[in-house]
Amino acid sequence: MDSHSNLSIASSLSLSSSSSVDEKKNPNRKLPILLFDVMDTLVRDPFYHDIPAFFSMTFQELIDCKHPTAWVDFEKGLINEVELAKVFFKDGRSFDLDGLKNCMKSGFSYLDGVEALLSNLKQNSYEIHAFTNYPVWYNMIEDKLKLSNYLSWTFCSCAIGKRKPEADSYLEVLRQLEVEPDNCIFIDDRMVNVEAAKNAGIVGIQFKGAVALQEELSQLGVETIASLNGQNMNPVLEP
């Protein structure tokens, strides 16, 4: 048996023992609770290609001339979009804010297989939350892709005022959910965020695609295949 299998078994046992405690507190709550990062885990992030193109820059040129903390402040809800526009660039140059927002919205799309997996998890009655570093512009993602069909936008950094991988962001999630940490599974494409979740006692998975995620969730005992009229429906794995 390989080390990955041993880890999956250990995680499953941990989930099982804590589940019995939390189920006694709330017997109607299905565990584990699933926490999803959004950008480049569920949804394509336009930051790396579309936004530099909007400004007629390379990605590195954009990094070099944008303000070093303005976007982070926007993500944490410390400034609004008008204030962001004033300080987005270090030299204070103006730009078409509405044009930037339209560029971003046009770049949002589900990653391959993700919507089908979310649909399966929702049909199987899992409690699913977004846990994401993003400003109030998450509403543009919602307007286009309707993620709320599958999850709650509960833990956006602009709402809780904390960002991953800060330790207190994970503690805030656990405080609000009122659940043992190992009854949560957190999925993120960035390993630094996954490691921080594990440090908080949360089960962490690095996102490497919908098919791989389905397999890892299944190994942890999560029901990832939905049924329709008694037939298993598994569109995630369809070519």
DAVEN-V142568 format. One record per residue. RES is the residue in one small letter. PHI is phi in degrees with one decimal (999 if undefined). OMEGA is omega in radians with two decimals (none if undefined). BURIAL is I if it has 16 or more other ideal C-beta (glycine too) atoms within 10 Angstrom, else O. Layout:
res=RES phi=PHI omega=OMEGA burial=BURIAL
res=RES phi=PHI omega=OMEGA burial=BURIAL
This chain:
res=m phi=999 omega=-3.07 burial=O
res=d phi=-81.8 omega=-3.07 burial=O
res=s phi=-65.5 omega=3.12 burial=O
res=h phi=-64.5 omega=3.12 burial=O
res=s phi=-65.7 omega=3.10 burial=O
res=n phi=-59.7 omega=3.13 burial=O
res=l phi=-64.2 omega=3.14 burial=O
res=s phi=-63.7 omega=3.12 burial=I
res=i phi=-65.1 omega=3.14 burial=O
res=a phi=-62.9 omega=3.13 burial=O
res=s phi=-65.4 omega=3.13 burial=I
res=s phi=-63.3 omega=3.11 burial=O
res=l phi=-64.7 omega=3.12 burial=O
res=s phi=-64.1 omega=3.10 burial=I
res=l phi=-60.2 omega=-3.09 burial=I
res=s phi=-64.7 omega=-3.09 burial=O
res=s phi=-68.6 omega=3.13 burial=O
res=s phi=-73.0 omega=3.13 burial=I
res=s phi=-59.0 omega=-3.11 burial=I
res=s phi=-62.1 omega=3.12 burial=O
res=v phi=-69.6 omega=-3.10 burial=O
res=d phi=-69.7 omega=3.12 burial=I
res=e phi=-67.1 omega=3.08 burial=O
res=k phi=-68.5 omega=3.11 burial=O
res=k phi=-71.1 omega=-3.10 burial=O
res=n phi=-142.4 omega=-3.03 burial=O
res=p phi=-64.7 omega=-3.12 burial=O
res=n phi=-93.2 omega=-3.10 burial=O
res=r phi=-93.8 omega=3.13 burial=I
res=k phi=-81.7 omega=-3.12 burial=O
res=l phi=-117.0 omega=0.04 burial=I
res=p phi=-79.5 omega=3.01 burial=I
res=i phi=-85.2 omega=-3.08 burial=I
res=l phi=-105.8 omega=-3.12 burial=I
res=l phi=-117.3 omega=-3.08 burial=I
res=f phi=-113.9 omega=2.78 burial=I
res=d phi=-61.9 omega=-3.11 burial=I
res=v phi=-107.8 omega=-3.00 burial=I
res=m phi=-71.1 omega=-3.11 burial=I
res=d phi=62.8 omega=2.93 burial=O
res=t phi=-118.5 omega=3.05 burial=I
res=l phi=-108.1 omega=-2.97 burial=I
res=v phi=-127.7 omega=3.06 burial=I
res=r phi=-60.7 omega=3.13 burial=I
res=d phi=-94.6 omega=-3.12 burial=I
res=p phi=-77.8 omega=-3.02 burial=I
res=f phi=-62.1 omega=-2.96 burial=O
res=y phi=-82.2 omega=-3.08 burial=O
res=h phi=-124.9 omega=-3.03 burial=O
res=d phi=-68.5 omega=-3.07 burial=I
res=i phi=-70.0 omega=3.03 burial=I
res=p phi=-55.9 omega=3.12 burial=I
res=a phi=-64.0 omega=3.11 burial=O
res=f phi=-58.3 omega=-3.13 burial=I
res=f phi=-90.0 omega=-3.10 burial=I
res=s phi=56.4 omega=-3.13 burial=O
res=m phi=-130.0 omega=2.87 burial=O
res=t phi=-80.2 omega=3.11 burial=O
res=f phi=-59.6 omega=-3.11 burial=O
res=q phi=-66.0 omega=3.09 burial=O
res=e phi=-62.2 omega=3.10 burial=O
res=l phi=-63.2 omega=3.13 burial=I
res=i phi=-60.3 omega=-3.08 burial=O
res=d phi=-68.4 omega=-3.04 burial=O
res=c phi=-107.7 omega=3.10 burial=O
res=k phi=-81.1 omega=3.12 burial=I
res=h phi=-63.7 omega=-3.01 burial=I
res=p phi=-69.1 omega=-3.07 burial=O
res=t phi=-125.3 omega=-3.03 burial=O
res=a phi=-60.1 omega=-3.11 burial=I
res=w phi=-66.0 omega=3.10 burial=I
res=v phi=-62.6 omega=3.10 burial=O
res=d phi=-61.8 omega=3.10 burial=O
res=f phi=-66.2 omega=3.11 burial=I
res=e phi=-62.5 omega=-3.12 burial=I
res=k phi=-87.8 omega=3.11 burial=I
res=g phi=77.2 omega=-3.11 burial=I
res=l phi=-82.2 omega=3.06 burial=O
res=i phi=-134.7 omega=3.10 burial=I
res=n phi=-97.9 omega=-3.02 burial=O
res=e phi=-68.3 omega=3.10 burial=O
res=v phi=-66.5 omega=3.09 burial=O
res=e phi=-66.2 omega=3.09 burial=O
res=l phi=-60.0 omega=-3.10 burial=I
res=a phi=-60.5 omega=-3.12 burial=I
res=k phi=-73.6 omega=-3.03 burial=O
res=v phi=-121.6 omega=-3.07 burial=I
res=f phi=-55.9 omega=3.08 burial=I
res=f phi=-97.7 omega=-3.12 burial=I
res=k phi=-59.8 omega=-3.11 burial=O
res=d phi=-88.6 omega=3.06 burial=O
res=g phi=75.2 omega=-3.14 burial=O
res=r phi=-61.9 omega=3.12 burial=O
res=s phi=-88.2 omega=3.10 burial=O
res=f phi=-157.9 omega=-3.10 burial=O
res=d phi=-81.9 omega=-3.09 burial=O
res=l phi=-63.9 omega=3.13 burial=O
res=d phi=-63.8 omega=3.10 burial=O
res=g phi=-63.7 omega=3.10 burial=O
res=l phi=-62.9 omega=-3.14 burial=I
res=k phi=-64.0 omega=3.11 burial=O
res=n phi=-66.1 omega=3.10 burial=O
res=c phi=-61.5 omega=-3.13 burial=I
res=m phi=-65.2 omega=-3.09 burial=I
res=k phi=-62.2 omega=3.13 burial=I
res=s phi=-66.9 omega=-3.12 burial=O
res=g phi=-87.7 omega=-3.14 burial=I
res=f phi=-75.0 omega=3.02 burial=I
res=s phi=-156.9 omega=3.06 burial=O
res=y phi=-66.3 omega=2.98 burial=I
res=l phi=-71.1 omega=-3.06 burial=I
res=d phi=-54.5 omega=3.03 burial=O
res=g phi=81.2 omega=-3.01 burial=I
res=v phi=-70.4 omega=-3.09 burial=I
res=e phi=-64.2 omega=3.11 burial=I
res=a phi=-63.2 omega=3.12 burial=I
res=l phi=-66.2 omega=3.09 burial=I
res=l phi=-59.5 omega=3.13 burial=I
res=s phi=-62.3 omega=3.10 burial=I
res=n phi=-61.2 omega=-3.12 burial=I
res=l phi=-63.7 omega=3.12 burial=I
res=k phi=-64.7 omega=3.13 burial=I
res=q phi=-62.1 omega=3.12 burial=O
res=n phi=-89.6 omega=2.93 burial=O
res=s phi=70.6 omega=3.06 burial=O
res=y phi=-79.5 omega=3.04 burial=I
res=e phi=-84.3 omega=-3.01 burial=I
res=i phi=-125.4 omega=3.14 burial=I
res=h phi=-128.4 omega=2.92 burial=I
res=a phi=-78.8 omega=3.04 burial=I
res=f phi=-132.3 omega=-2.87 burial=I
res=t phi=-138.5 omega=2.96 burial=I
res=n phi=-85.8 omega=3.13 burial=I
res=y phi=-159.4 omega=3.12 burial=I
res=p phi=-80.1 omega=-3.13 burial=I
res=v phi=-63.0 omega=3.08 burial=O
res=w phi=-68.7 omega=3.00 burial=I
res=y phi=-58.8 omega=3.10 burial=I
res=n phi=-62.1 omega=3.10 burial=O
res=m phi=-69.0 omega=3.07 burial=I
res=i phi=-64.2 omega=-3.13 burial=I
res=e phi=-62.3 omega=-3.13 burial=O
res=d phi=-59.4 omega=-3.07 burial=O
res=k phi=-84.8 omega=-2.96 burial=I
res=l phi=-107.5 omega=3.10 burial=I
res=k phi=55.2 omega=3.10 burial=O
res=l phi=-60.3 omega=-3.12 burial=I
res=s phi=-65.9 omega=2.98 burial=O
res=n phi=-64.7 omega=-3.02 burial=O
res=y phi=-123.4 omega=-3.05 burial=I
res=l phi=-144.8 omega=3.05 burial=I
res=s phi=-104.0 omega=3.11 burial=O
res=w phi=-81.2 omega=-2.94 burial=I
res=t phi=-78.7 omega=-2.95 burial=I
res=f phi=-118.5 omega=3.01 burial=I
res=c phi=-88.2 omega=-3.09 burial=I
res=s phi=-58.3 omega=-3.14 burial=I
res=c phi=-67.2 omega=-3.14 burial=I
res=a phi=-92.4 omega=-3.09 burial=O
res=i phi=-94.9 omega=3.07 burial=I
res=g phi=72.2 omega=-3.12 burial=O
res=k phi=-138.1 omega=-3.10 burial=I
res=r phi=-123.1 omega=2.93 burial=I
res=k phi=-68.7 omega=0.07 burial=I
res=p phi=-95.5 omega=3.11 burial=I
res=e phi=-59.5 omega=-3.06 burial=O
res=a phi=-58.9 omega=-3.07 burial=O
res=d phi=-71.3 omega=3.07 burial=O
res=s phi=-68.1 omega=3.12 burial=I
res=y phi=-70.4 omega=3.11 burial=I
res=l phi=-65.7 omega=3.09 burial=O
res=e phi=-66.1 omega=3.08 burial=I
res=v phi=-60.1 omega=-3.12 burial=I
res=l phi=-65.6 omega=3.13 burial=I
res=r phi=-62.9 omega=-3.11 burial=O
res=q phi=-71.5 omega=-3.11 burial=O
res=l phi=-77.1 omega=-3.11 burial=I
res=e phi=54.3 omega=-3.10 burial=O
res=v phi=-142.1 omega=3.06 burial=I
res=e phi=-66.4 omega=-3.04 burial=I
res=p phi=-58.2 omega=-3.11 burial=I
res=d phi=-80.9 omega=2.93 burial=I
res=n phi=-99.0 omega=3.05 burial=I
res=c phi=-119.4 omega=2.99 burial=I
res=i phi=-117.5 omega=-3.11 burial=I
res=f phi=-110.8 omega=-3.12 burial=I
res=i phi=-121.8 omega=-3.10 burial=I
res=d phi=-151.5 omega=3.10 burial=I
res=d phi=-77.2 omega=-3.08 burial=I
res=r phi=-96.8 omega=-3.05 burial=I
res=m phi=-63.9 omega=-3.14 burial=O
res=v phi=-60.9 omega=3.11 burial=O
res=n phi=-74.4 omega=3.10 burial=I
res=v phi=-65.2 omega=3.13 burial=I
res=e phi=-62.2 omega=3.11 burial=O
res=a phi=-64.2 omega=3.07 burial=I
res=a phi=-63.6 omega=3.13 burial=I
res=k phi=-62.2 omega=3.11 burial=O
res=n phi=-63.9 omega=3.09 burial=O
res=a phi=-88.2 omega=3.13 burial=I
res=g phi=91.2 omega=-3.14 burial=I
res=i phi=-85.9 omega=3.05 burial=I
res=v phi=-71.4 omega=-3.06 burial=I
res=g phi=-119.2 omega=3.08 burial=I
res=i phi=-130.0 omega=3.01 burial=I
res=q phi=-83.4 omega=-3.12 burial=I
res=f phi=-73.4 omega=3.10 burial=I
res=k phi=-131.7 omega=-3.12 burial=O
res=g phi=121.8 omega=-3.05 burial=O
res=a phi=-65.6 omega=-3.11 burial=I
res=v phi=-65.3 omega=3.12 burial=O
res=a phi=-63.4 omega=3.14 burial=O
res=l phi=-65.6 omega=3.11 burial=I
res=q phi=-58.0 omega=-3.14 burial=I
res=e phi=-64.5 omega=-3.12 burial=O
res=e phi=-67.0 omega=3.09 burial=I
res=l phi=-63.7 omega=3.13 burial=I
res=s phi=-61.8 omega=3.12 burial=O
res=q phi=-65.3 omega=3.10 burial=I
res=l phi=-91.4 omega=3.08 burial=I
res=g phi=90.4 omega=3.12 burial=I
res=v phi=-79.7 omega=3.13 burial=I
res=e phi=-79.3 omega=-3.04 burial=O
res=t phi=-105.7 omega=-3.14 burial=I
res=i phi=-114.2 omega=-3.14 burial=I
res=a phi=-93.8 omega=3.13 burial=I
res=s phi=-115.7 omega=3.06 burial=O
res=l phi=-134.4 omega=-3.11 burial=O
res=n phi=53.8 omega=3.09 burial=O
res=g phi=81.9 omega=3.14 burial=O
res=q phi=-103.7 omega=3.08 burial=O
res=n phi=-68.6 omega=3.11 burial=O
res=m phi=-114.0 omega=-3.07 burial=O
res=n phi=-135.3 omega=-3.07 burial=O
res=p phi=-67.9 omega=-3.12 burial=O
res=v phi=-61.8 omega=-3.05 burial=I
res=l phi=-92.4 omega=3.13 burial=O
res=e phi=-71.8 omega=3.14 burial=O
res=p phi=-68.0 omega=none burial=O
